[in-house]
Amino acid sequence: MPPAEHPEFVGLIEALRAAQETITGARPPEDVARKARENLEEITRLLSPFTVGESEQLTGQMRGLPGRAQALAPAFHVDVEGNDRVSGRVVFGRFYLGGNGAAHGGSLPLLFDEVLGRLANTGGRSPSRTAYLHVNYRKITPVGPELRVEAHFDREEGRKRYLVGTIRDPEGEITADAEGLFVALRPGQP
Ligand SMILES: CCCCCCCC(=O)SCCNC(=O)CCNC(=O)[C@H](O)C(C)(C)COP(=O)(O)OP(=O)(O)OC[C@H]1O[C@@H](n2cnc3c(N)ncnc32)[C@H](O)[C@@H]1OP(=O)(O)O
C-alpha cells in the first residue's frame, strides 16, 4: 500500500525518531526515566499483537519517504534523482553522536549503503546487494547541521555496479566519501 494510506504509521516512525533523539540527549531524574521506560513498555504491549512477517511490514517499504519509514539510518532527503546519480540532504541527529560533536563512525556506512544501494537498484536495473563498501573519513561529520549528499555510478561491469558518494559539511568540504560494489543478483538468489 502507498504511504498515503498509512499516514498514522508514518507519523509513528517520525515520533520514534524524535524519541530516539530526545532520549539520547536527556539526563532525566530517576522518576522521569522510570516513567519514560513505562511509557515505552506500554508502546511495546500495544503493538506486539500486530507483528507481521517481513513482506507485510511497513517499515523500510515506503521508498517515497525520507528514510523509507524506518528509524535505523538517518533519513536521506532526495532533491534530485536520475538513473545514474542522486543528490540530497541528511542530518545526523544526536542519536548518531559518536563523540565530541562527530557522527558515529558506523553511522556513515549506514547512510552510504542506503544512498548508494538505492541508486544501484534504480533505472530499471535488477536488484543487487552490497558486496563491499569502502568509506574514507576525511574530517569529522558534524552532528546537527544539514549536510549535502551526492552519489553516482562510477562504472558497470556485467553484474558489478561500482558507485561512489560524498557527504559535505555546510562549508562545502567533504567529510567522508565512499565507494561501493553492488552485485546484481542471479534469479532466485536471496
Ligand atoms: C532502497 C534502499 C536500498 C538499501 C540497499 C541496501 C543494500 C544492502 O545492504 S544488501 C545487504 C548487505 N549485503 C549482503 O548481505 C550481501 C551478502 N553477499 C552476497 O549475497 C554475495 O556475496 C553477493 C551477491 C554480493 C555476490 O555473490 P555472487 O552473486 O555469488 O557473486 P560472485 O559470482 O561471487 O561474484 C560476482 C563478481 O563480483 C565480484 N565480487 C563479489 N564480491 C566481491 C567483493 N566483496 N569484493 C570484490 N569483488 C567481489 C566477484 O569477484 C565477481 O567478479 P567477476 O565477475 O569479475 O569474476
The ligand as an ORCA input file, in Angstrom:
! r2SCAN-3c Opt
* xyz 0 1
  C      16.003      1.234     -1.094
  C      17.073      1.005     -0.073
  C      18.221      0.198     -0.559
  C      19.100     -0.279      0.527
  C      20.171     -1.140     -0.085
  C      20.908     -1.939      0.939
  C      21.768     -2.913      0.210
  C      22.289     -3.892      1.181
  O      22.721     -3.521      2.238
  S      22.220     -5.560      0.814
  C      22.697     -6.284      2.389
  C      24.187     -6.326      2.572
  N      24.810     -7.185      1.578
  C      24.703     -8.519      1.643
  O      24.103     -9.110      2.532
  C      25.376     -9.273      0.525
  C      25.952    -10.607      1.002
  N      26.748    -11.197     -0.075
  C      26.136    -11.818     -1.098
  O      24.921    -12.007     -1.116
  C      27.002    -12.268     -2.228
  O      28.347    -12.358     -1.780
  C      26.958    -11.278     -3.428
  C      25.530    -11.243     -4.002
  C      27.366     -9.852     -3.044
  C      27.924    -11.756     -4.504
  O      27.816    -13.160     -4.611
  P      27.598    -13.874     -6.026
  O      26.325    -13.436     -6.634
  O      27.789    -15.320     -5.822
  O      28.712    -13.225     -6.896
  P      30.067    -13.860     -7.389
  O      29.714    -14.701     -8.582
  O      30.862    -14.453     -6.280
  O      30.829    -12.537     -7.828
  C      30.376    -11.761     -8.930
  C      31.507    -10.808     -9.245
  O      31.604     -9.879     -8.145
  C      32.899     -9.934     -7.562
  N      32.789     -9.765     -6.124
  C      31.868    -10.323     -5.304
  N      32.069     -9.917     -4.031
  C      33.137     -9.106     -4.058
  C      33.842     -8.375     -3.061
  N      33.462     -8.360     -1.782
  N      34.921     -7.653     -3.445
  C      35.304     -7.602     -4.746
  N      34.664     -8.266     -5.735
  C      33.603     -9.011     -5.390
  C      33.451    -11.312     -7.931
  O      34.872    -11.324     -7.936
  C      32.874    -11.495     -9.317
  O      33.638    -10.762    -10.229
  P      33.883    -11.330    -11.736
  O      32.513    -11.466    -12.362
  O      34.741    -10.292    -12.376
  O      34.558    -12.663    -11.561
*
